Amino acid sequence: MGTAAYLDTMAHDLLDAAADALSASRTGTAPPSRVYVSHGRPAVDICEDGDGTGQLSVYLEPARGLTIVAAPDRPAVPRQILVEPVALFVVEWWRCHIAFANDGSIPTADELDDAASLLLTDLWCVHTQLLDEQRDGTLVSVNCSRVEVLGAQALGPQGGAAGWNIQVRVGLSDLGPAAAS
């Protein structure tokens, strides 16, 4: 498996986990109708077509290395600095959110509360699913040095949509793509 397929496999593993978490049986609402891996931050254009069920995507932040002063599996050596290459994936989902009406009237407090409740339910389901699979070692199906689910960030509301994203850091200092070459 080459590096490109390696990253694609991880992105689809994360997408599958988040899609499972946003299923109607878990959230009580329809899952996002647009579910895909994106090459970068996706455009949010889900509410204009009247679907309103949302959008879920996974994309990769720019590649970077994580500097580690003393790796946990190596004895500390004075002035030793290790750099581990990492992939920083973003699991991002959006739902249509209550917005100003065409006549300019603002949403009621109850409408805003209902929209927020849906987004908080989504967050709980996705975050716990990712954390459970991280704990079980099943979040990505390829050999990685470390998989770490990071915190969530609220997105929006903007343009009639609001959502969340969760970053997942994956250590790439393993033999995954190199072993198959």
C-alpha positions, 0 to 999 in steps of 0.5 A: 500500500502506497502512502496515498492509499494509506492516508485515504484508508485512514480518512475513510476509517474515520468517516465510517466511524463518524457516519455510524455515530450520526446514524438515526438510531444513535441521534434520533434524527436523519443522518447527513445526506452528504458523506465524503472524504475531501481533499481540504476543508469542504464547502458548506452548501447543504441548506439551499437544496432543501435537504437539510439533513447535513454534511459529514466530511473528513479531510487532512490538515497540512502535514507536519511533524510533532516534536517529542522531547523524550519519546515514552518508549525510549529512555530520556537522553539529554538534548535528544529531540525526536520528530514524529511525522503526524497526519492531522485529520479533521472530522467535520459535520454540519446541520442546517441551523435556524436562521433569519427568515426571509422577512427578516424576523429572528429565530425564537429562543425555542427554535435556537434551543432545538437546533443547539440540542441536535448539534449537542446530540451529534457531538456526544455521539461522534466524540464518544464513538471516536474515543471508544474506537481509539480505546479499542484500537479500531479507529483506523485499520492500518498500523500507526504508532499512535492515534489520538482523538483531540477536542471538539470545536463548534462551527457556525452558525453561518449561512444557515448551517452550524456544526462541529469538528474534531481533530484526530492526530495519527502518528505515521512513524511506523512501517505501514506504507513502507512495509508493503512497498 
